[in-house]
Amino acid sequence: MGSPQDLPNAIRRSVKPPLHRLFDWAFGGYAMTSNTEEEYVGTVHLTEDEFEAILAEAGFRRNVISSLKVRVDGNVSDGSWAFRESPLADWQLHVILHNVDDTVEVYAHWEYSWITHPIKHYRAVACAPEKGVRMTRRLLREYESERYPDGIPFEIESFYWRTPWYLTVVDELSEDLTKWMSGIKRRISALRS
């Protein structure tokens, strides 16, 4: 989050949590949601800035309106991008980025465009993670440039090797326990730094 183009995401990270609390209180709505395991595309071995430049070149646009995505371990999304065939297309491919060390974990889903179908989009009608993952992986494999003639370097890491996989299992049992455990993990990580 050090480059100037990260300003929109920095604003999202500060504005969305209070909006989420207001929406939740007022009408049970949301401004923050979770990424699910079925949305995991892969881990890209590039910096966030490098990968975002590739997304922009491939026709994606920064998606500042989307809800802020939070993984079960508390990692907050570092970028939200959408691809539409045209500005008024019915559907969009939504790609979400999470910085993890020197890599970017990519999540995706196929959904109604918030521009042309705001209510269906908000209610996640016909949202298809599998299709979004398939499309994004194909984009990564087929992307060609002088620097990446064989596609973008990424790997599909096992659920058990990504940190912290166990929180997803715990979250199925208790959301409060997950929050407590992820808080401990963050404190331990801070002590190590």
N, C-alpha and C positions, 0 to 999 in steps of 0.2 A: 504494500500500500504506500509506496514511496513516490510514485510518479504522478504528475499532474492529472492524467486521465483517470486516476483513482478517486478524484474528488467526488464524483457522483455516488460511488459506492460508500465512501466515508459518510456522506450525508445520509444515505439509506440506513447505514448502521446506527446512526444517532437518532434518526426520526422514526424508524419503524417500530422499535420496542415500545415507546409510549403510545404510538398509534394502535399497536396491537392490543395493549391493555384497554384503551378507550373502545375500540371496535368490539372486543370480547365482552366488555361490560355492557355496552349499549345494545348490541344486537346479536351477540354470539358469533361475530365475524372474526376475521384474522388479518394481520399484516405480517405475521411471521408463521412459517410452517417448517416441517421437517423434511429432509431428504430421506428417501427410503432406500433400502438395500437394492431393491429391484431397479432403481434409477442409476446405479453405478455403471459408468461407461468404462473407466479405466484410469490409470495413473499416467499422466503425461510428463515426460522427463524434460521439461522446459520451465523457464520462469513464467510467472503469471503474465508479465509484460509481453514476452515473446509469443505466448499462446494467444493472448488477446489480439495481438497484431495479425496473427494468422486467421483468427475468427473474423476480424474486420475485413481482411482481404477476401475471405470466402463468402462474404455477403451478409454476415451476422451484424446485428445492431445491438448496442448496449440496451438492456431492458431495465431501466430504473424504476418502472412502475411495479414490477413483480414483488411479491412478498419476499421478505428476507428469509433465506433458508438456513436452518440450524440443524447440524447433525446431532445425533444422540449424545456424542461426546462433548457437545457444547461448541464445536468449531463452527463459526459463522461464515457464511458464503462470502467470497471475495470478489465475486463477479456474477452477473446474470446477463445472458445474451440470448437473442431470439433471431431465428431465420424465418422469413416469410417469402413466398414466391413473388408477392407484390405487397405494397403497403396495405391493401384492403383484402388480402387473402383471408380465407376462413380459418386456416390452420397455421400453427407455428411450431417450429422445433425450438424448445427452450433448453438451453445449456447452462448449467450452474457450476461455478468453479470454487474449489476449496483449496487454499494454500496449505501444503503439508511439507514442512522442511523446504527442500529445493525443488519440489515437484508440485504438480497441480492435480488433485483428484477431481475428475469430471463426472457430473451427473446430468441426466437428460430425460426429457419426456416430450411426447407429441401431444398437443392440446389445441383447443379452440383459441384463436387469437383474441387477446383482450381488446383489440381495437374494434373488431367487427362483431364479436359475440361476448361482451363484457360479463353478462350474467352466467352464461354457460362456462366461461373461463373461470370465473370466481368460484363457481360450484364444482369445478373439475369434472364437468360432464364429458364423458368419453375420453378422458385423459388416458394416454397409453404409454406407460414407461417403457415397455418392451420395444415398441416401434421407435421411440426416441433414442433408446440405447443402440438399436440396430443401425439407425440412420447416422448417428454420431460416430460409431465405430467405422462405418463405411467411409465417412468423410475423412477420418483420421488416416485410414489405410490408403485411400485414393488421392489424398492431397499431394500435389506435385509442385515443387519449386526448385530453384537452383540449389538451395541449401538442403532441401528434403526431397530428393528425387524418388525415394521409395516410401513416401508417407511420413506422418508425424510419429516420432518415437514414443510409444506408449505400451504399457502392459496391463493386463487384467489381473490384478493381484487378488489372491485368495482372500475371502472374507476373514479368515483367521490370521492373516499376516498384516492386515491393515489395523492400525490402532484406532481406538480400542474396540475390537470386535465384541468383546464380552459385554459392553454396555448395551448393545442392541438386544442381546439375550435378556439382560436384566430389565431393560425397558419394557419387555413383554410382560414382566411380572409386576413392576411398580415404577411409575414415572418419578415419584418422589425419591426412591432409592437411587435411580439413575442420576438424578440431579445431584444428589449428595455425593455419589461416587465420582462423577465427572468433576465436581468441585475439588475433591481431594486430588484427583489426577492433575488438575491445573495447578494446584498449590505445590505439588511435588515437582512438576515441570519447572515452575518458577524458581524453586530452590536450586535446581540443577543448573539454571542459567547464570 
